Amino acid sequence: MAKNAQWIYARKPEGAVTAAHFEPAERDIPEPRDGEVLVRTTLLSLDPASRAWMAARTYRSMLEPGEVMAGWGLGEVVKSNDAKFAPGDLVSGEYGWQRYAVLPARALTKHDKRIKPEHILGVLGITGLTAYFGLLDVGRPRPGETVLVSAAAGAVGSIAGQIAKIAGCRVVGSTSSDEKCRWIVDELGFDAAVNYNSGHLLQDVRAACPNGVDVYFDNTGGEMLTVALSRMNMWGRVSCCGVVSQYNATAPAAGPAGVPGFLVTKRIRMEGFVVMDFYQRRQEAETALARWVEQGKLKAPVEIVEGFENMPKALEGLFAGKNKGKLMVRV
């Protein structure tokens, strides 16, 4: 009988997550019950939030050692005990790191097979929706304003910056290397970029944003947030998407300097969000994102690692900043 290959979250990290925190396992392929669907996984998403799930309860329960590692994926229906799905359907859901998964039909979304799978899991999926709603609904950019995006070469940041350009803004991105700075400017159309590892981040942001910052899309927290707050204009908006600079920290970092001082004196609105808050408007975002991609206004950079056996190493590489755009593994 065929087996279900899995990656188990085996040990809680103290600091950086590495491949050593996972162990392979094999179990019988599960059978779906009434109202459930068996799916064979084809693509799995890798996201910075994976590390946060190991540390605390967030918008989902905290992962515990011994569980199948959590993760969003795309797959093909093998067997269905629900009338809404049939074998061969292309569906997405939270499958975890495993080749086969059984989920309730209500937890699955069916997709058009004519759409590129990497787009379903990337620019038209949670990644694109996060950038769309986080920038447009939380950040509320206006034409002519300056938008600063951190982790701008990553999955969400690369999309958010391009949407800001579509909205008529001047866009500056921060990222981890000079090579990535060139990439987001030359390939994605950012107006300027700063390397946050330069050793003089404040001076670099001041030079790249001579007229200050109106909207800051924050994927990192940490020093970048402190610098961004110091450069915010009156009535500026900060859209808090993630804190990737803190996910591997062994102790909680101090809050950003200037809070609440900058917020009060400059009337800054600083707001956190989770993409599921906007799911009732999912079709609106998918339609707009698909149109921009088709028109050539929005690029959807993707890096695909081949092979399910490479899941832990791929996640390790994500936190080492090796990828540009959306990172996923072809199972």
N, C-alpha and C positions, 0 to 999 in steps of 0.2 A: 504494500500500500504506500502511495506517495505521502511524503511528510511535509509539514509546514515549517520552514526555516524561520527562525526568529532571532532578534537581538534583544537580550535582556539587559535592562538597567541594573547592574550588579552591585556597584559601590558608589556611595555618595561622594562627590568631589569635594576636596578642601582646596579651593583655588581653581586653577584651570581644568576644564574637562578634557580628557584624553581618551584614546581608544581603550586604555586599560580599565575604564569604568564600565565596560560592557562585556558581555559574554554571549557566545552563540548558543542556540538551543534548537532542538527539533521536537515537534509534537505532532500528533495526528491532526489532519485537516479537519476542522470543526464542521458539524452539520447544522444547517440553519433550521430553526424552529418556525412555527407559524408567525408570519409577519416579519421574518428575517431574510437576509440575503447573504449568500456566500460570494465573496469577491476575490479575484486573483489580482494582486497588486502589480502595477506596471511602472509607475513613477512615484517616488517619495520625495517630499519637500524637506529641506533642511533650513531651520530658522533659528535666529539667536534666542528666541523665547524658550527654546528647548532647555537652555541652561537655567532659566528662571523657574521652570517647572520642577527642577530638582531641588530648589532651595526653599520654596515657600508656596503657599496657596496663592494663586493669582486669580485670573478669570476662570481657572479650572483647578481641580484638586491637585495637591502636590504629588509628584511621582514618588513612589517608595521603592527601594531596592528589591529586586525580585520580580518586578513587573516588566511586561513588554514595553520597550521604549516607545513613548508617544510620538506621533507625527501624522501630518496630513498627507494624503496621497490620492492617486488616480488609479483606477483599475477597471477590470472587465468582470461583469456578472457571470458566475459559473452556474449557480443554482439559485432560484428565487421561490420563496413561499409567500410572495406578495404580488398582487395583480399589476401593480404599477411598474414592475421591473421584469425583464426577461433575459435569459442567457445571451451574452454578447453585448449587452448594453454597456456603455462607457459611463462610469460613475465616479464621483469623488466623495471623500469622507475621511474621518479620523481612523485610519487603519492601524496605526502603530508600525513599528519596524518589523514587519512579517510579510511573507509571501502570500498568505491567505488570511482573510479576516471575515468574520460574521458580524453584521451590524443590523440593527432595526431598519426597516425600509425608510422610516421617517428621518433617519440620520444620513441618508444618501441624497446626492444631487445628480440627476441624469444630464449628460452633455451631448452635444452634436458632434458626431465623429468627423465632420468635415473641418473642425477647428483643430489647430495644432495642439497636441497634448501639453507641450511645454507652456503654451499660452494659457490653457485652462488652469494649470497649477501656478502660473506666474502672473502675468499682467492682467488676465481676466479673472483671477482667483483672489484669494485673501491678500496677496501682495499688492495687486493693483487697487483693490478696494480700500485697503489701508491707506495707500498714498492719496487716493482720490478724496475720500471723506476727511482724512486727517488734514489735508491741505485746504480743500475748498470749503468745508463746513466748519472746521475748527480754526484754521488759520485765516480764512476769508481774505485772500490777497486781492488787491485792486491794481488795475493797470498802472504801470510806472513805479510801483513800489519795489523795494529790495527784499528778496526772499533769501534767507540763508538756510542751507540744508546740511545737517551732519550725516556722517556715514553715507555720503552722496554717491559712492560707487557700489553700494550694496543694493539689495533687492528693492526695498521700499524707497530708499533715498534716491536712487537713480530714476524711478518713476515720478516721485514727488517733484523733483527738480524740473523735469520735463513738463509736467502739468503746470508748474508755475510759469514756465516760458509761454506755454499755450495761453495762459491767463494774462499775458502781456507784461510780465514782471522782469526785472533784472535779477538774475539768479546766480548765487555764489554757493559753491559746495565745499565742504571740508572732507578730507579723506586721508588715508594713512601713508601715502607715498607720492613722490613727484610724478611717477609713471601714471598713477591713477588720476592725479590732478590733470595731467595732459589728456587722459582718456575722456574724462567727463566734459572737458571743454571741447576737444576736437571731435569726439564721436557723438556726444549727447547734447551738445549745444549750450552748456552752461556758459555764462559770461565770464566767470573767474573761478579760481579754486585755490584753497589753502591746504597745505600739508600740516596736519595737527601734530606731527612728530618733529617739526622744524626746530623746536626749542624757543621760538618767539611767536607763539600763537596769537597773542593779543595784538602785536604790531602787524602781523600778517592779515588778521581779520579787519583791523582798522584800515589798512591800505586797500584791501579788496572791497570794502564797504565804506567808501569815503563819505557817503551821505547817510550813514547809519543803517540799521536793520528794522524793517517794518514787520516782517513775519519770520520767525525762526521755527523750522521743523526739526524737532529734537529727537534723534534716534540713539543718543549716546549718554546724555547726562554728563557728570564729571566736569572737568576743566572747560570743555567746549561750551557747556551750558553757562558757566560763570562768565566766560568771555562774551558769549552772545548777549547775555543780559546787560552787560556793561555797554554794549553798542546799540541797544534797542532805542528806537525813536519813541516820541510821545504816542500814546495809544497803540503801541505795538502789541502783537499777538504771538504767544508761544504755544505751539502744538506739540504736546508731549506724547510721543509714540513709543519710545523705548529707552532703556538705559544700558546699552550693550557694554559700556565701559565699566560697569559695576557687576555684571553677571558672574565674572570669575573672581571677584574680590573675596578675600577671606574675612573681612570685617566691613560693616557698613561705612560708607564714606560720609563725610560731613556734608551738610546741605550746601547748595551753591551760595557763594558770597553775593551780597546785594539783595537778599530776600529777607524781609519784605520791602526794604528801602527802595530799590529800583521800581518795584511793582507799584508802590504808592506814589512816588514822585513823578513817574512817567506814565501812570495810569495803564500799566501793562496788564493784559489778560493772559493768564497762564493756565492751560486746560489740558488735562489728560483725557485719553479716549481709548476705547477698544472697538475694533471694527464691527463686532457683532451688534453694537449699539445701533448700527445703521442698516442692518440686514433687510429691513422692510423696503429699503430703496436700492436693493442690490441690482435690479434690472436696469435702473437708470444709470448706474455707474458702469456696468458691463457694456451697455450700448454705447456710451460715450467713449470708453477706453477702446473698444473694438473699432469705432469710427476713426479715432485718432491714429490707431495703428495702420488701418487701411489707407488713410490719407498720407501716411509717411510723416506725420507730426510727432509721433511717439514711437521710440524704439524700445524693444523689449529684450534687453540683454539677458542671456541665460548661459550658465555653465552646467553641463551634465556629466556627472561621474558615472562610469559604467560599472555595474556589478553590485548586487546586494551585499556581497562580502565586504564592500568598501564603505559601508555606512558609517562606522565609528571614525575611521580616518578622515572621511569627508567632513564630518561635524568638527573634528579637531582642526581641520584646515579652514573652516568657516571662521572660527575664533582667532585664527592666526592671520586673517585678512587676505587669504589667498585668492578668493573669488572676486569677480566683477559681475554685478547683476545678480539674478536669482540663481541659487544653487540647488540642484536636485540630483537624485540618484535614479538611474534606470535599473529597475530590479531585474 
